[in-house]
Amino acid sequence: MGVPVVRITGPGTAPAPDALVDIDGSLMQWMRNKGATALALRPDKVIYAAAGADSPLPPPPAGMKTTAPTCSDDMETLV
């Protein structure tokens, strides 16, 4: 679909090109509370959708482009 896949790592872990560091653990806690194992982020870095292990993410809205930045394009500022 042309979107990056990145891992979310916990506080104190080293930054990596394919990972976001949740510096205070709040995103990981939110995901645990919601039962989410996958997120879709809008270009403005707002969570668009979340899904659990047994359910797929919903499709993007009609007319939305499916291209996205690469993992190295300022992804560390998401959290």
N, C-alpha and C positions, 0 to 999 in steps of 0.2 A: 504494500500500500504506500510505500515511500515515507514512512515515519520512523524516527529513531527509537530504539529500545535501549533504555538505560536502567541500571540497577540503582536502588536506593540503599545507601549504606548508613550505618549509625554514627553517632558522635565519636570523634577521635580517630576515625578511619582516614586513610590517605586519599586525596582526590585521585580520580582516574578518568581517562577519556570516556569510558562507558558507564560512569557512575556519578550519582549525585550524593553528596554528603549531607545528611539531615543533621545539622550542627547541634540541635538541641533535642532531637528525638521526637518532636511534636508531629511531624508528618507520619512517621512510622506508627506512633501511638494512635493517630486519627485513623490510619488504615486498619490497624488491629481492631479498633472500636467499631468500625463499619464492616469488618470482614472483607476488606478490599485487598486484592492481590495485584491488581493492575489499575492504572490511572491513564486517562487521556487528558493532556493539558492543552489549553487553548494557546495561541501564539502570544497572548498577553500574560501567560503563566498562571491562569486561573484554572482550577480543576473543572473540566467539562463533564467527565463521567468517571465512574469507578465501577469495578466489577470484582466479584469473588472468583475463587478457583474454579467453580463449576458453572460460571456464566460468562458469556462473551461481553466485551464492551459494545455499546450500541454503535450503529454506524454514524458517521458525521452527518450534520445537517445537509439538506439538499443544497447544492451549489458550492459547498465548501471545497476548497482545493485540498488535495491530499499530499501535497509536498510540505516538507518541514525542514527546519535547520538540522544540521548534523550535530552530533553529540558535543563537538568541540565549540559550537557557536553559543558561548555565554550560558551554557547549561548550569554551571556551578552557582548561578545567582537565583535559581529557582527556589531554593530553600534557605 
